[in-house]
Amino acid sequence: MTDVAETVVNLTESAANEIKAKLAADPEGAGKGLRIYVEQGGCSGLQYGMTFDQKRDGDYSATCFGIAVLVDAFSADYVRGTVVDFSEALTGGGFKIANPNAAQSCGCGKSFTTAPH
């Protein structure tokens, strides 16, 4: 299996700047990208995860504002077309995920359900 150069998830410039700052502050962040993934759990059945990681075999990868964005093949089916933003608002600030595939999202913004296939 090989890597696929396809933009599955986009970052806004604000999100990319926050990720760059976090990578710069992490001594182990050198050479890593942002992995966005989906796993079972959360209050709606599926939940998002983000971590700094190396590219793996079979990952979808793209670069957004200088940040490598990595998505595994399983997660790609659930997050294709998603945009990650960052807000510094006092209430409700932090990373925001806008996923066009989510039929319903939880109030926490970290879990979702999809329409039946």
TAQUIUR-V339381 format. One record per residue. PHI is phi as a letter, one per 40 degrees, with the letter a starting at -180 (999 if undefined). BURIAL is # if it has 16 or more other C-alpha atoms within 10 Angstrom, else .. Layout:
# TAQUIUR-V339381
((PHI	BURIAL) (PHI	BURIAL))
This chain:
# TAQUIUR-V339381
((999	.) (b	.) (c	.) (b	#) (c	.) (a	.) (c	#) (c	#) (b	#) (b	#) (b	#) (c	.) (c	#) (c	#) (c	#) (c	#) (c	#) (c	#) (c	#) (d	#) (c	.) (c	.) (c	#) (c	.) (c	.) (b	.) (c	.) (c	.) (c	#) (d	.) (g	.) (c	#) (b	#) (c	#) (c	#) (b	#) (a	#) (b	#) (a	.) (c	.) (h	.) (g	#) (c	.) (b	#) (h	.) (b	#) (b	#) (c	#) (b	.) (b	.) (a	.) (c	#) (a	#) (c	.) (c	#) (b	.) (d	.) (g	.) (c	#) (c	#) (a	#) (a	#) (b	#) (b	#) (f	.) (g	.) (b	#) (c	#) (b	#) (b	#) (b	#) (c	#) (c	.) (c	.) (c	#) (d	#) (c	.) (c	#) (b	#) (d	#) (g	.) (c	#) (b	#) (b	#) (b	#) (b	#) (b	.) (c	.) (d	.) (c	.) (b	.) (g	.) (c	.) (h	.) (c	#) (b	.) (b	#) (b	#) (b	#) (c	.) (c	#) (c	#) (c	.) (a	.) (b	#) (c	.) (d	.) (c	.) (g	.) (b	#) (b	#) (a	#) (b	#) (b	#) (c	.) (c	.) (c	.))
